[in-house]
Amino acid sequence: MTLALNWFKSSHSSNDGPNCVEVAIAAATIHVRDTKDRHGPQLAFGERSWTGFIQSCSAES
């Protein structure tokens, strides 16, 4: 059985920019997709991988 994910737009996405992502949090994974291509590819991270991903993104800012 596939559960529906509750997607929300990232707080870092803007309404008029080309870089918009959505995130959905499931029991064991965090999912990320492109707002403009909702049926396209998605990334799925485990908790430790997500933490590392966010930390590496924060280091770039």
C-alpha distance matrix in Angstrom:
0.0 3.8 6.5 9.8 12.6 15.9 18.4 22.1 25.2 27.0 30.2 32.0 31.1 33.7 33.5 36.1 35.4 33.6 31.7 28.8 25.6 22.6 20.7 17.4 17.1 13.9 14.3 15.4 16.1 18.1 17.4 20.4 20.9 24.1 24.6 26.4 23.7 20.4 18.7 20.5 19.9 18.6 19.6 17.6 19.9 19.8 22.1 25.2 24.8 24.3 27.4 29.4 28.3 29.5 32.6 33.5 33.1 35.3 37.9 38.2 39.2
3.8 0.0 3.8 6.5 9.1 12.7 14.8 18.6 21.5 23.3 26.7 28.3 27.3 29.9 29.8 32.3 31.6 29.8 27.9 25.0 21.8 18.8 17.1 14.0 14.1 11.4 12.6 13.8 13.6 15.1 14.0 16.8 17.2 20.3 20.8 22.7 20.0 16.7 15.3 17.1 16.6 15.1 16.4 14.6 17.2 17.6 19.9 23.2 22.4 21.6 24.8 26.8 25.4 26.4 29.7 30.5 29.8 32.1 34.8 34.9 35.8
6.5 3.8 0.0 3.8 6.3 9.5 12.2 15.8 19.1 21.0 24.1 26.2 25.3 27.9 27.8 30.6 30.1 28.7 26.7 23.6 20.3 17.0 15.0 11.6 11.5 9.0 10.5 12.5 12.5 13.5 12.8 15.7 16.4 19.5 19.6 21.9 19.8 16.2 15.7 17.7 17.3 15.3 16.3 14.4 16.6 17.0 18.7 22.2 21.7 20.4 23.4 25.7 24.4 24.9 28.3 29.4 28.5 30.4 33.3 33.7 34.2
9.8 6.5 3.8 0.0 3.8 6.6 9.2 12.8 16.0 18.4 21.5 23.6 22.4 24.7 24.4 27.2 27.0 25.8 24.0 20.7 17.6 14.2 12.8 9.7 10.7 9.4 12.0 14.1 13.2 13.1 11.8 14.0 14.2 17.0 16.5 18.8 17.1 13.4 13.3 15.8 16.0 14.0 15.6 14.4 16.8 17.8 19.3 22.8 22.1 20.2 23.2 25.6 23.8 23.9 27.5 28.6 27.2 29.0 32.2 32.2 32.4
12.6 9.1 6.3 3.8 0.0 3.8 5.9 9.6 12.8 14.8 17.9 20.0 19.1 21.6 21.7 24.6 24.1 23.1 21.0 17.7 14.5 10.9 9.2 5.9 7.3 7.0 10.4 12.3 10.8 9.9 8.6 10.8 11.5 14.4 14.1 16.9 15.6 12.0 12.8 14.8 14.5 12.0 13.1 11.9 14.1 15.4 16.5 20.0 19.2 16.9 19.9 22.3 20.4 20.3 24.0 25.1 23.6 25.3 28.5 28.6 28.7
15.9 12.7 9.5 6.6 3.8 0.0 3.8 6.7 10.3 12.7 15.3 17.9 17.1 19.3 19.3 22.6 22.5 22.0 20.0 16.4 13.5 9.7 8.2 5.5 7.3 8.4 11.8 14.1 12.5 10.9 9.9 11.3 12.1 14.5 13.4 16.6 16.1 12.6 14.4 16.4 16.5 13.9 14.9 14.0 15.6 16.9 17.3 20.8 20.2 17.4 19.9 22.6 20.6 19.8 23.5 24.9 23.0 24.3 27.8 27.9 27.5
18.4 14.8 12.2 9.2 5.9 3.8 0.0 3.8 6.9 9.4 12.4 14.6 13.5 15.8 15.9 19.0 18.7 18.2 16.2 12.5 9.8 6.0 5.4 4.5 7.8 10.1 13.8 15.3 12.9 10.3 8.6 8.7 9.0 11.0 9.7 13.2 13.1 10.0 12.5 14.2 14.4 11.8 13.0 12.9 14.7 16.7 17.2 20.3 19.2 16.1 18.7 21.0 18.6 17.7 21.5 22.5 20.3 21.8 25.2 24.9 24.5
22.1 18.6 15.8 12.8 9.6 6.7 3.8 0.0 3.8 6.4 8.9 11.5 10.6 12.8 13.2 16.5 16.5 16.6 14.5 10.8 8.6 5.3 5.5 6.4 9.3 12.4 15.9 17.3 14.8 11.7 10.5 9.7 10.1 11.2 9.5 13.1 14.1 11.7 14.9 16.2 16.4 13.9 14.6 14.8 16.0 18.1 17.9 20.8 19.7 16.3 18.2 20.7 18.2 16.6 20.2 21.4 18.8 19.8 23.4 23.1 22.1
25.2 21.5 19.1 16.0 12.8 10.3 6.9 3.8 0.0 3.8 6.4 8.3 6.8 9.1 9.8 13.0 12.8 13.2 11.1 7.4 6.1 4.3 6.4 9.0 12.0 15.3 18.8 19.7 16.8 13.2 11.7 9.7 9.6 9.6 7.6 11.2 13.0 11.6 15.2 15.9 16.2 14.0 14.8 15.8 16.9 19.4 19.2 21.6 20.1 16.5 18.3 20.3 17.4 15.6 19.1 19.9 16.9 17.9 21.4 20.6 19.4
27.0 23.3 21.0 18.4 14.8 12.7 9.4 6.4 3.8 0.0 3.8 5.2 5.3 8.6 10.7 13.5 12.5 13.0 10.1 7.3 5.8 5.5 6.5 9.8 12.1 15.8 18.9 19.3 16.3 12.5 11.7 9.4 10.2 10.4 9.6 13.0 14.8 13.9 17.4 17.3 17.0 14.5 14.3 15.3 15.6 18.0 17.4 19.4 17.9 14.3 15.6 17.3 14.5 12.3 15.7 16.5 13.4 14.2 17.7 17.1 15.8
30.2 26.7 24.1 21.5 17.9 15.3 12.4 8.9 6.4 3.8 0.0 3.8 5.5 7.9 10.5 13.3 12.7 14.2 11.6 9.4 9.1 9.2 10.0 12.9 14.7 18.5 21.3 21.8 19.1 15.5 15.1 13.1 14.0 13.7 12.6 15.8 18.1 17.4 20.9 20.9 20.7 18.2 17.8 18.6 18.5 20.6 19.4 21.1 20.0 16.3 16.8 18.6 16.1 13.3 16.0 17.2 13.9 13.7 17.4 16.8 14.8
32.0 28.3 26.2 23.6 20.0 17.9 14.6 11.5 8.3 5.2 3.8 0.0 3.8 6.6 10.1 12.0 10.5 11.8 8.9 7.9 8.4 10.0 11.3 14.8 16.7 20.4 23.3 23.3 20.2 16.5 15.8 13.1 13.7 12.9 12.4 15.1 17.5 17.5 21.1 20.4 20.0 17.9 17.3 18.7 18.6 21.0 20.1 21.2 19.6 16.2 16.6 17.7 14.9 12.3 14.7 15.2 11.6 11.6 15.0 13.8 11.8
31.1 27.3 25.3 22.4 19.1 17.1 13.5 10.6 6.8 5.3 5.5 3.8 0.0 3.8 6.8 8.8 7.4 8.7 6.4 4.7 6.4 8.5 11.0 14.6 17.2 20.8 24.0 24.2 20.9 17.1 15.7 12.6 12.1 10.5 9.3 11.7 14.5 14.8 18.5 18.0 18.2 16.6 16.9 18.8 19.4 22.2 21.8 23.2 21.3 18.0 19.1 20.1 16.9 14.8 17.7 17.7 14.0 14.8 17.9 16.3 14.5
33.7 29.9 27.9 24.7 21.6 19.3 15.8 12.8 9.1 8.6 7.9 6.6 3.8 0.0 3.8 5.6 5.5 8.2 7.6 6.6 9.4 11.4 14.3 17.6 20.5 24.0 27.3 27.7 24.5 20.7 19.1 15.9 14.9 12.7 10.8 12.3 15.7 16.4 20.1 19.9 20.7 19.6 20.2 22.3 23.1 26.0 25.6 27.0 25.1 21.7 22.8 23.7 20.5 18.4 21.0 20.9 17.2 17.7 20.6 18.7 16.5
33.5 29.8 27.8 24.4 21.7 19.3 15.9 13.2 9.8 10.7 10.5 10.1 6.8 3.8 0.0 3.8 5.9 8.6 9.3 7.8 10.8 12.3 15.6 18.6 21.7 25.1 28.6 29.3 26.1 22.4 20.4 17.4 15.7 13.1 10.4 11.2 14.9 15.6 19.3 19.7 21.1 20.4 21.6 23.8 25.1 28.1 27.9 29.7 27.7 24.4 25.7 26.8 23.5 21.6 24.5 24.4 20.6 21.4 24.3 22.3 20.3
36.1 32.3 30.6 27.2 24.6 22.6 19.0 16.5 13.0 13.5 13.3 12.0 8.8 5.6 3.8 0.0 3.8 6.9 8.9 9.0 12.6 14.8 18.3 21.5 24.7 28.0 31.6 31.9 28.6 24.9 22.7 19.3 17.3 14.2 11.9 11.7 15.5 17.0 20.5 20.4 21.9 21.7 23.1 25.7 27.0 30.2 30.3 31.7 29.4 26.3 27.7 28.3 24.8 23.2 25.8 25.2 21.4 22.3 24.9 22.3 20.4
35.4 31.6 30.1 27.0 24.1 22.5 18.7 16.5 12.8 12.5 12.7 10.5 7.4 5.5 5.9 3.8 0.0 3.8 5.6 6.9 10.7 13.7 17.0 20.5 23.7 26.9 30.4 30.4 26.8 23.2 20.9 17.3 15.4 12.2 11.0 10.8 14.3 16.2 19.5 18.8 19.8 19.7 20.7 23.5 24.7 28.0 28.2 29.3 26.8 23.9 25.3 25.5 22.0 20.6 23.1 22.1 18.4 19.6 21.9 19.2 17.6
33.6 29.8 28.7 25.8 23.1 22.0 18.2 16.6 13.2 13.0 14.2 11.8 8.7 8.2 8.6 6.9 3.8 0.0 3.8 6.1 9.5 12.9 16.3 19.7 23.0 26.0 29.5 29.1 25.4 22.0 19.4 15.6 13.3 9.8 9.4 8.5 11.6 14.1 17.0 15.8 16.8 17.1 18.3 21.4 23.0 26.5 27.1 28.1 25.3 22.7 24.6 24.5 20.7 20.0 22.7 21.3 17.8 19.7 21.8 18.9 18.0
31.7 27.9 26.7 24.0 21.0 20.0 16.2 14.5 11.1 10.1 11.6 8.9 6.4 7.6 9.3 8.9 5.6 3.8 0.0 3.8 6.7 10.3 13.3 17.0 20.0 23.1 26.4 25.9 22.2 18.7 16.4 12.6 11.0 8.0 8.4 9.0 11.5 13.4 16.4 15.0 15.3 14.8 15.5 18.4 19.6 23.0 23.5 24.4 21.6 19.0 20.8 20.7 17.0 16.2 18.9 17.7 14.1 16.2 18.4 15.8 15.1
28.8 25.0 23.6 20.7 17.7 16.4 12.5 10.8 7.4 7.3 9.4 7.9 4.7 6.6 7.8 9.0 6.9 6.1 3.8 0.0 3.8 7.0 10.3 13.8 17.0 20.1 23.7 23.5 20.0 16.4 14.0 10.5 8.8 6.2 5.5 7.4 10.0 10.9 14.4 13.7 14.2 13.2 14.2 16.7 18.1 21.4 21.9 23.3 20.8 17.9 19.8 20.4 16.9 15.8 19.0 18.4 14.9 16.8 19.6 17.5 16.7
25.6 21.8 20.3 17.6 14.5 13.5 9.8 8.6 6.1 5.8 9.1 8.4 6.4 9.4 10.8 12.6 10.7 9.5 6.7 3.8 0.0 3.8 6.8 10.3 13.5 16.5 20.0 19.8 16.2 12.6 10.2 6.8 5.7 4.7 5.1 8.2 9.5 9.5 12.8 12.1 11.9 10.2 10.9 13.1 14.6 17.8 18.4 20.1 17.7 14.7 17.0 17.9 14.4 13.6 17.1 16.8 13.8 15.9 18.8 17.4 17.0
22.6 18.8 17.0 14.2 10.9 9.7 6.0 5.3 4.3 5.5 9.2 10.0 8.5 11.4 12.3 14.8 13.7 12.9 10.3 7.0 3.8 0.0 3.8 6.9 10.3 13.4 17.0 17.3 14.0 10.5 8.2 5.7 5.4 6.3 5.8 9.6 10.3 8.7 12.0 12.2 12.1 9.8 10.6 11.9 13.6 16.5 17.0 19.3 17.3 14.2 16.6 18.2 15.1 14.2 18.0 18.3 15.6 17.4 20.7 19.8 19.4
20.7 17.1 15.0 12.8 9.2 8.2 5.4 5.5 6.4 6.5 10.0 11.3 11.0 14.3 15.6 18.3 17.0 16.3 13.3 10.3 6.8 3.8 0.0 3.8 6.7 9.9 13.4 13.7 10.5 7.0 5.5 4.6 6.7 9.1 9.4 13.1 13.1 11.0 13.7 13.8 12.9 9.7 9.5 9.7 10.8 13.2 13.5 16.1 14.6 11.3 13.9 15.9 13.3 12.5 16.2 17.1 15.0 16.7 20.0 19.8 19.6
17.4 14.0 11.6 9.7 5.9 5.5 4.5 6.4 9.0 9.8 12.9 14.8 14.6 17.6 18.6 21.5 20.5 19.7 17.0 13.8 10.3 6.9 3.8 0.0 3.8 6.5 10.2 11.1 8.5 5.8 5.1 6.6 8.7 11.8 11.9 15.4 14.9 12.0 14.0 14.8 13.8 10.4 10.4 9.3 10.6 12.3 12.7 15.9 15.0 12.0 14.7 17.2 15.2 14.6 18.3 19.5 17.9 19.5 22.7 22.9 22.9
17.1 14.1 11.5 10.7 7.3 7.3 7.8 9.3 12.0 12.1 14.7 16.7 17.2 20.5 21.7 24.7 23.7 23.0 20.0 17.0 13.5 10.3 6.7 3.8 0.0 3.8 6.9 8.1 6.3 4.6 6.3 9.0 11.9 15.2 15.6 19.2 18.5 15.6 17.2 17.8 16.3 12.7 11.8 9.6 9.7 10.2 10.1 13.7 13.5 10.8 13.1 16.0 14.8 14.3 17.6 19.4 18.4 19.6 22.7 23.5 23.7
13.9 11.4 9.0 9.4 7.0 8.4 10.1 12.4 15.3 15.8 18.5 20.4 20.8 24.0 25.1 28.0 26.9 26.0 23.1 20.1 16.5 13.4 9.9 6.5 3.8 0.0 3.8 5.7 5.2 6.0 7.7 11.2 13.9 17.4 18.1 21.4 20.1 17.0 17.9 18.6 17.0 13.5 12.6 9.7 10.1 9.8 10.3 14.1 14.2 12.4 14.9 17.7 16.9 16.9 20.0 21.7 21.2 22.6 25.5 26.4 26.9
14.3 12.6 10.5 12.0 10.4 11.8 13.8 15.9 18.8 18.9 21.3 23.3 24.0 27.3 28.6 31.6 30.4 29.5 26.4 23.7 20.0 17.0 13.4 10.2 6.9 3.8 0.0 3.8 6.0 8.3 10.8 14.5 17.4 21.0 21.8 25.1 23.7 20.7 21.3 21.9 20.0 16.6 15.2 11.8 11.3 9.7 9.8 13.5 14.5 13.3 15.2 18.2 18.1 18.3 21.0 23.0 23.0 24.1 26.8 28.2 28.9
15.4 13.8 12.5 14.1 12.3 14.1 15.3 17.3 19.7 19.3 21.8 23.3 24.2 27.7 29.3 31.9 30.4 29.1 25.9 23.5 19.8 17.3 13.7 11.1 8.1 5.7 3.8 0.0 3.8 7.2 10.0 13.7 16.8 20.6 22.0 25.2 23.6 20.9 21.3 21.3 18.8 15.4 13.3 9.6 8.5 6.3 7.1 10.4 11.3 10.9 13.0 15.5 15.7 16.5 19.0 20.7 21.1 22.6 24.9 26.3 27.5
16.1 13.6 12.5 13.2 10.8 12.5 12.9 14.8 16.8 16.3 19.1 20.2 20.9 24.5 26.1 28.6 26.8 25.4 22.2 20.0 16.2 14.0 10.5 8.5 6.3 5.2 6.0 3.8 0.0 3.8 6.4 9.9 13.2 16.9 18.6 21.7 20.1 17.7 18.3 18.0 15.4 11.9 9.7 6.1 5.3 4.8 6.4 9.8 9.4 8.4 11.4 13.6 13.0 14.0 16.8 18.1 18.2 20.0 22.4 23.5 24.6
18.1 15.1 13.5 13.1 9.9 10.9 10.3 11.7 13.2 12.5 15.5 16.5 17.1 20.7 22.4 24.9 23.2 22.0 18.7 16.4 12.6 10.5 7.0 5.8 4.6 6.0 8.3 7.2 3.8 0.0 3.8 6.8 10.4 13.9 15.4 18.7 17.6 15.4 16.7 16.3 14.0 10.2 8.1 5.6 5.1 6.5 7.3 10.4 9.4 7.0 10.2 12.4 11.1 11.5 14.8 16.0 15.5 17.3 20.0 20.7 21.6
17.4 14.0 12.8 11.8 8.6 9.9 8.6 10.5 11.7 11.7 15.1 15.8 15.7 19.1 20.4 22.7 20.9 19.4 16.4 14.0 10.2 8.2 5.5 5.1 6.3 7.7 10.8 10.0 6.4 3.8 0.0 3.8 6.9 10.6 12.3 15.3 13.9 11.8 13.0 12.5 10.4 6.7 5.5 4.4 6.4 9.1 10.7 13.4 11.5 9.4 12.8 14.4 12.2 12.9 16.5 17.0 15.9 18.2 21.0 21.0 21.8
20.4 16.8 15.7 14.0 10.8 11.3 8.7 9.7 9.7 9.4 13.1 13.1 12.6 15.9 17.4 19.3 17.3 15.6 12.6 10.5 6.8 5.7 4.6 6.6 9.0 11.2 14.5 13.7 9.9 6.8 3.8 0.0 3.8 7.1 9.3 12.2 11.3 9.9 11.8 10.8 9.0 5.6 5.1 6.5 8.4 11.7 13.1 15.1 12.7 10.2 13.5 14.6 11.5 12.0 15.7 15.7 14.0 16.5 19.3 18.7 19.4
20.9 17.2 16.4 14.2 11.5 12.1 9.0 10.1 9.6 10.2 14.0 13.7 12.1 14.9 15.7 17.3 15.4 13.3 11.0 8.8 5.7 5.4 6.7 8.7 11.9 13.9 17.4 16.8 13.2 10.4 6.9 3.8 0.0 3.8 6.3 8.7 7.5 6.5 8.6 7.6 6.8 4.7 6.5 9.1 11.7 15.2 16.8 18.8 16.1 13.9 17.1 17.8 14.5 15.0 18.7 18.2 16.0 18.8 21.4 20.3 20.8
24.1 20.3 19.5 17.0 14.4 14.5 11.0 11.2 9.6 10.4 13.7 12.9 10.5 12.7 13.1 14.2 12.2 9.8 8.0 6.2 4.7 6.3 9.1 11.8 15.2 17.4 21.0 20.6 16.9 13.9 10.6 7.1 3.8 0.0 3.8 5.4 5.3 6.1 8.8 7.6 8.1 7.6 9.6 12.6 15.1 18.7 20.1 21.8 18.9 16.6 19.5 20.0 16.4 16.6 20.1 19.2 16.6 19.3 21.8 20.1 20.3
24.6 20.8 19.6 16.5 14.1 13.4 9.7 9.5 7.6 9.6 12.6 12.4 9.3 10.8 10.4 11.9 11.0 9.4 8.4 5.5 5.1 5.8 9.4 11.9 15.6 18.1 21.8 22.0 18.6 15.4 12.3 9.3 6.3 3.8 0.0 3.8 5.6 5.6 9.3 9.5 11.0 10.5 12.7 15.3 17.6 21.0 22.0 24.1 21.6 18.9 21.6 22.5 19.0 18.6 22.1 21.7 18.7 20.9 23.8 22.0 21.7
26.4 22.7 21.9 18.8 16.9 16.6 13.2 13.1 11.2 13.0 15.8 15.1 11.7 12.3 11.2 11.7 10.8 8.5 9.0 7.4 8.2 9.6 13.1 15.4 19.2 21.4 25.1 25.2 21.7 18.7 15.3 12.2 8.7 5.4 3.8 0.0 3.8 6.1 9.0 8.9 11.3 12.1 14.7 17.7 20.4 23.9 25.3 27.1 24.3 21.9 24.7 25.2 21.6 21.5 24.9 24.0 21.0 23.4 26.0 23.8 23.6
23.7 20.0 19.8 17.1 15.6 16.1 13.1 14.1 13.0 14.8 18.1 17.5 14.5 15.7 14.9 15.5 14.3 11.6 11.5 10.0 9.5 10.3 13.1 14.9 18.5 20.1 23.7 23.6 20.1 17.6 13.9 11.3 7.5 5.3 5.6 3.8 0.0 3.8 5.5 5.2 8.0 9.5 12.7 15.7 18.9 22.4 24.3 26.2 23.3 21.3 24.4 24.9 21.3 21.8 25.3 24.3 21.7 24.5 27.0 25.0 25.2
20.4 16.7 16.2 13.4 12.0 12.6 10.0 11.7 11.6 13.9 17.4 17.5 14.8 16.4 15.6 17.0 16.2 14.1 13.4 10.9 9.5 8.7 11.0 12.0 15.6 17.0 20.7 20.9 17.7 15.4 11.8 9.9 6.5 6.1 5.6 6.1 3.8 0.0 3.8 5.5 8.0 8.5 11.9 14.2 17.4 20.6 22.5 24.8 22.3 20.1 23.4 24.3 21.0 21.4 25.1 24.6 22.1 24.8 27.5 26.0 26.2
18.7 15.3 15.7 13.3 12.8 14.4 12.5 14.9 15.2 17.4 20.9 21.1 18.5 20.1 19.3 20.5 19.5 17.0 16.4 14.4 12.8 12.0 13.7 14.0 17.2 17.9 21.3 21.3 18.3 16.7 13.0 11.8 8.6 8.8 9.3 9.0 5.5 3.8 0.0 3.8 6.9 8.5 12.2 14.4 18.0 21.1 23.5 25.8 23.2 21.5 25.1 25.8 22.7 23.5 27.2 26.5 24.4 27.3 29.8 28.4 28.9
20.5 17.1 17.7 15.8 14.8 16.4 14.2 16.2 15.9 17.3 20.9 20.4 18.0 19.9 19.7 20.4 18.8 15.8 15.0 13.7 12.1 12.2 13.8 14.8 17.8 18.6 21.9 21.3 18.0 16.3 12.5 10.8 7.6 7.6 9.5 8.9 5.2 5.5 3.8 0.0 3.8 6.6 10.2 13.1 16.6 20.0 22.6 24.4 21.4 20.1 23.7 23.9 20.6 21.9 25.3 24.2 22.3 25.5 27.7 26.0 27.0
19.9 16.6 17.3 16.0 14.5 16.5 14.4 16.4 16.2 17.0 20.7 20.0 18.2 20.7 21.1 21.9 19.8 16.8 15.3 14.2 11.9 12.1 12.9 13.8 16.3 17.0 20.0 18.8 15.4 14.0 10.4 9.0 6.8 8.1 11.0 11.3 8.0 8.0 6.9 3.8 0.0 3.8 7.0 10.0 13.5 16.9 19.7 21.2 18.1 17.2 20.8 20.8 17.7 19.4 22.7 21.5 20.1 23.4 25.4 24.0 25.3
18.6 15.1 15.3 14.0 12.0 13.9 11.8 13.9 14.0 14.5 18.2 17.9 16.6 19.6 20.4 21.7 19.7 17.1 14.8 13.2 10.2 9.8 9.7 10.4 12.7 13.5 16.6 15.4 11.9 10.2 6.7 5.6 4.7 7.6 10.5 12.1 9.5 8.5 8.5 6.6 3.8 0.0 3.8 6.6 10.0 13.5 16.1 17.8 14.9 13.7 17.4 17.7 14.8 16.4 19.8 19.0 17.7 20.9 23.0 22.1 23.4
19.6 16.4 16.3 15.6 13.1 14.9 13.0 14.6 14.8 14.3 17.8 17.3 16.9 20.2 21.6 23.1 20.7 18.3 15.5 14.2 10.9 10.6 9.5 10.4 11.8 12.6 15.2 13.3 9.7 8.1 5.5 5.1 6.5 9.6 12.7 14.7 12.7 11.9 12.2 10.2 7.0 3.8 0.0 3.8 6.6 10.3 12.9 14.3 11.2 10.3 14.0 14.1 11.4 13.4 16.6 15.9 15.1 18.3 20.3 19.8 21.3
17.6 14.6 14.4 14.4 11.9 14.0 12.9 14.8 15.8 15.3 18.6 18.7 18.8 22.3 23.8 25.7 23.5 21.4 18.4 16.7 13.1 11.9 9.7 9.3 9.6 9.7 11.8 9.6 6.1 5.6 4.4 6.5 9.1 12.6 15.3 17.7 15.7 14.2 14.4 13.1 10.0 6.6 3.8 0.0 3.8 6.9 9.8 11.7 9.3 8.6 12.4 13.1 11.3 13.2 16.3 16.3 16.1 18.8 20.9 21.1 22.6
19.9 17.2 16.6 16.8 14.1 15.6 14.7 16.0 16.9 15.6 18.5 18.6 19.4 23.1 25.1 27.0 24.7 23.0 19.6 18.1 14.6 13.6 10.8 10.6 9.7 10.1 11.3 8.5 5.3 5.1 6.4 8.4 11.7 15.1 17.6 20.4 18.9 17.4 18.0 16.6 13.5 10.0 6.6 3.8 0.0 3.8 6.4 7.9 5.6 5.3 9.0 9.8 8.7 10.8 13.4 13.9 14.3 16.7 18.6 19.4 21.1
19.8 17.6 17.0 17.8 15.4 16.9 16.7 18.1 19.4 18.0 20.6 21.0 22.2 26.0 28.1 30.2 28.0 26.5 23.0 21.4 17.8 16.5 13.2 12.3 10.2 9.8 9.7 6.3 4.8 6.5 9.1 11.7 15.2 18.7 21.0 23.9 22.4 20.6 21.1 20.0 16.9 13.5 10.3 6.9 3.8 0.0 3.8 5.7 5.3 6.0 8.6 10.0 10.3 12.1 14.2 15.3 16.3 18.1 19.9 21.3 23.0
22.1 19.9 18.7 19.3 16.5 17.3 17.2 17.9 19.2 17.4 19.4 20.1 21.8 25.6 27.9 30.3 28.2 27.1 23.5 21.9 18.4 17.0 13.5 12.7 10.1 10.3 9.8 7.1 6.4 7.3 10.7 13.1 16.8 20.1 22.0 25.3 24.3 22.5 23.5 22.6 19.7 16.1 12.9 9.8 6.4 3.8 0.0 3.8 5.5 5.1 6.2 8.7 9.8 10.6 12.3 14.3 15.4 16.5 18.4 20.3 21.7
25.2 23.2 22.2 22.8 20.0 20.8 20.3 20.8 21.6 19.4 21.1 21.2 23.2 27.0 29.7 31.7 29.3 28.1 24.4 23.3 20.1 19.3 16.1 15.9 13.7 14.1 13.5 10.4 9.8 10.4 13.4 15.1 18.8 21.8 24.1 27.1 26.2 24.8 25.8 24.4 21.2 17.8 14.3 11.7 7.9 5.7 3.8 0.0 3.8 5.4 5.2 6.3 8.6 10.1 10.7 12.4 14.4 15.4 16.7 18.9 20.7
24.8 22.4 21.7 22.1 19.2 20.2 19.2 19.7 20.1 17.9 20.0 19.6 21.3 25.1 27.7 29.4 26.8 25.3 21.6 20.8 17.7 17.3 14.6 15.0 13.5 14.2 14.5 11.3 9.4 9.4 11.5 12.7 16.1 18.9 21.6 24.3 23.3 22.3 23.2 21.4 18.1 14.9 11.2 9.3 5.6 5.3 5.5 3.8 0.0 3.8 5.5 5.1 6.1 8.6 9.8 10.5 12.3 14.2 15.3 16.9 19.0
24.3 21.6 20.4 20.2 16.9 17.4 16.1 16.3 16.5 14.3 16.3 16.2 18.0 21.7 24.4 26.3 23.9 22.7 19.0 17.9 14.7 14.2 11.3 12.0 10.8 12.4 13.3 10.9 8.4 7.0 9.4 10.2 13.9 16.6 18.9 21.9 21.3 20.1 21.5 20.1 17.2 13.7 10.3 8.6 5.3 6.0 5.1 5.4 3.8 0.0 3.8 5.4 5.0 6.1 8.5 9.8 10.5 12.2 14.2 15.6 17.1
27.4 24.8 23.4 23.2 19.9 19.9 18.7 18.2 18.3 15.6 16.8 16.6 19.1 22.8 25.7 27.7 25.3 24.6 20.8 19.8 17.0 16.6 13.9 14.7 13.1 14.9 15.2 13.0 11.4 10.2 12.8 13.5 17.1 19.5 21.6 24.7 24.4 23.4 25.1 23.7 20.8 17.4 14.0 12.4 9.0 8.6 6.2 5.2 5.5 3.8 0.0 3.8 5.5 5.3 6.1 8.6 10.0 10.5 12.3 14.5 15.9
29.4 26.8 25.7 25.6 22.3 22.6 21.0 20.7 20.3 17.3 18.6 17.7 20.1 23.7 26.8 28.3 25.5 24.5 20.7 20.4 17.9 18.2 15.9 17.2 16.0 17.7 18.2 15.5 13.6 12.4 14.4 14.6 17.8 20.0 22.5 25.2 24.9 24.3 25.8 23.9 20.8 17.7 14.1 13.1 9.8 10.0 8.7 6.3 5.1 5.4 3.8 0.0 3.8 5.5 5.1 6.1 8.6 9.8 10.5 12.7 14.8
28.3 25.4 24.4 23.8 20.4 20.6 18.6 18.2 17.4 14.5 16.1 14.9 16.9 20.5 23.5 24.8 22.0 20.7 17.0 16.9 14.4 15.1 13.3 15.2 14.8 16.9 18.1 15.7 13.0 11.1 12.2 11.5 14.5 16.4 19.0 21.6 21.3 21.0 22.7 20.6 17.7 14.8 11.4 11.3 8.7 10.3 9.8 8.6 6.1 5.0 5.5 3.8 0.0 3.8 5.5 5.2 6.2 8.7 10.0 11.0 13.1
29.5 26.4 24.9 23.9 20.3 19.8 17.7 16.6 15.6 12.3 13.3 12.3 14.8 18.4 21.6 23.2 20.6 20.0 16.2 15.8 13.6 14.2 12.5 14.6 14.3 16.9 18.3 16.5 14.0 11.5 12.9 12.0 15.0 16.6 18.6 21.5 21.8 21.4 23.5 21.9 19.4 16.4 13.4 13.2 10.8 12.1 10.6 10.1 8.6 6.1 5.3 5.5 3.8 0.0 3.8 5.4 5.1 6.1 8.6 10.0 11.1
32.6 29.7 28.3 27.5 24.0 23.5 21.5 20.2 19.1 15.7 16.0 14.7 17.7 21.0 24.5 25.8 23.1 22.7 18.9 19.0 17.1 18.0 16.2 18.3 17.6 20.0 21.0 19.0 16.8 14.8 16.5 15.7 18.7 20.1 22.1 24.9 25.3 25.1 27.2 25.3 22.7 19.8 16.6 16.3 13.4 14.2 12.3 10.7 9.8 8.5 6.1 5.1 5.5 3.8 0.0 3.8 5.4 5.1 6.2 8.9 10.3
33.5 30.5 29.4 28.6 25.1 24.9 22.5 21.4 19.9 16.5 17.2 15.2 17.7 20.9 24.4 25.2 22.1 21.3 17.7 18.4 16.8 18.3 17.1 19.5 19.4 21.7 23.0 20.7 18.1 16.0 17.0 15.7 18.2 19.2 21.7 24.0 24.3 24.6 26.5 24.2 21.5 19.0 15.9 16.3 13.9 15.3 14.3 12.4 10.5 9.8 8.6 6.1 5.2 5.4 3.8 0.0 3.8 5.4 5.1 6.6 9.3
33.1 29.8 28.5 27.2 23.6 23.0 20.3 18.8 16.9 13.4 13.9 11.6 14.0 17.2 20.6 21.4 18.4 17.8 14.1 14.9 13.8 15.6 15.0 17.9 18.4 21.2 23.0 21.1 18.2 15.5 15.9 14.0 16.0 16.6 18.7 21.0 21.7 22.1 24.4 22.3 20.1 17.7 15.1 16.1 14.3 16.3 15.4 14.4 12.3 10.5 10.0 8.6 6.2 5.1 5.4 3.8 0.0 3.8 5.4 5.3 6.9
35.3 32.1 30.4 29.0 25.3 24.3 21.8 19.8 17.9 14.2 13.7 11.6 14.8 17.7 21.4 22.3 19.6 19.7 16.2 16.8 15.9 17.4 16.7 19.5 19.6 22.6 24.1 22.6 20.0 17.3 18.2 16.5 18.8 19.3 20.9 23.4 24.5 24.8 27.3 25.5 23.4 20.9 18.3 18.8 16.7 18.1 16.5 15.4 14.2 12.2 10.5 9.8 8.7 6.1 5.1 5.4 3.8 0.0 3.8 5.3 5.4
37.9 34.8 33.3 32.2 28.5 27.8 25.2 23.4 21.4 17.7 17.4 15.0 17.9 20.6 24.3 24.9 21.9 21.8 18.4 19.6 18.8 20.7 20.0 22.7 22.7 25.5 26.8 24.9 22.4 20.0 21.0 19.3 21.4 21.8 23.8 26.0 27.0 27.5 29.8 27.7 25.4 23.0 20.3 20.9 18.6 19.9 18.4 16.7 15.3 14.2 12.3 10.5 10.0 8.6 6.2 5.1 5.4 3.8 0.0 3.8 5.6
38.2 34.9 33.7 32.2 28.6 27.9 24.9 23.1 20.6 17.1 16.8 13.8 16.3 18.7 22.3 22.3 19.2 18.9 15.8 17.5 17.4 19.8 19.8 22.9 23.5 26.4 28.2 26.3 23.5 20.7 21.0 18.7 20.3 20.1 22.0 23.8 25.0 26.0 28.4 26.0 24.0 22.1 19.8 21.1 19.4 21.3 20.3 18.9 16.9 15.6 14.5 12.7 11.0 10.0 8.9 6.6 5.3 5.3 3.8 0.0 3.8
39.2 35.8 34.2 32.4 28.7 27.5 24.5 22.1 19.4 15.8 14.8 11.8 14.5 16.5 20.3 20.4 17.6 18.0 15.1 16.7 17.0 19.4 19.6 22.9 23.7 26.9 28.9 27.5 24.6 21.6 21.8 19.4 20.8 20.3 21.7 23.6 25.2 26.2 28.9 27.0 25.3 23.4 21.3 22.6 21.1 23.0 21.7 20.7 19.0 17.1 15.9 14.8 13.1 11.1 10.3 9.3 6.9 5.4 5.6 3.8 0.0
